[in-house]
Amino acid sequence: MIRYEVTVLVRTDLRDAFERYFIAKHIPEILATGCFLDIRFDRADSGAFRTVYHAAVRADLDRYLTEHTARFRADLGRDFPEGITPSRENWTELRSWKV
């Protein structure tokens, strides 16, 4: 499984709006691309947000990155032109354990 993680530091006064935007618009639209099996959205005690996208294979993530990211990043930039700092990282699952 391939995991694409985006962590966003959000200015305090924008956090509620950012959370609403991701839950109501951003994440459902990304999930609708069919590139990911599921998406998880987390908020840290510090107020940072993390979105974890799970793709079955690297080709699905690559398709998302080449065909869709420009549009979604532009949309995010229009709604939040300042006050957010995203970082992105790709992960390949090596092993997992379950109880």
Secondary structure as GFF3:
##gff-version 3
##sequence-region A 1 99
A	DSSP	beta_strand	2	10	.	.	.	ID=ss1
A	DSSP	three_ten_helix	12	14	.	.	.	ID=ss2
A	DSSP	alpha_helix	15	21	.	.	.	ID=ss3
A	DSSP	pi_helix	22	26	.	.	.	ID=ss4
A	DSSP	alpha_helix	27	31	.	.	.	ID=ss5
A	DSSP	beta_strand	38	43	.	.	.	ID=ss6
A	DSSP	beta_strand	49	55	.	.	.	ID=ss7
A	DSSP	alpha_helix	58	67	.	.	.	ID=ss8
A	DSSP	alpha_helix	69	79	.	.	.	ID=ss9
A	DSSP	beta_strand	84	92	.	.	.	ID=ss10
###
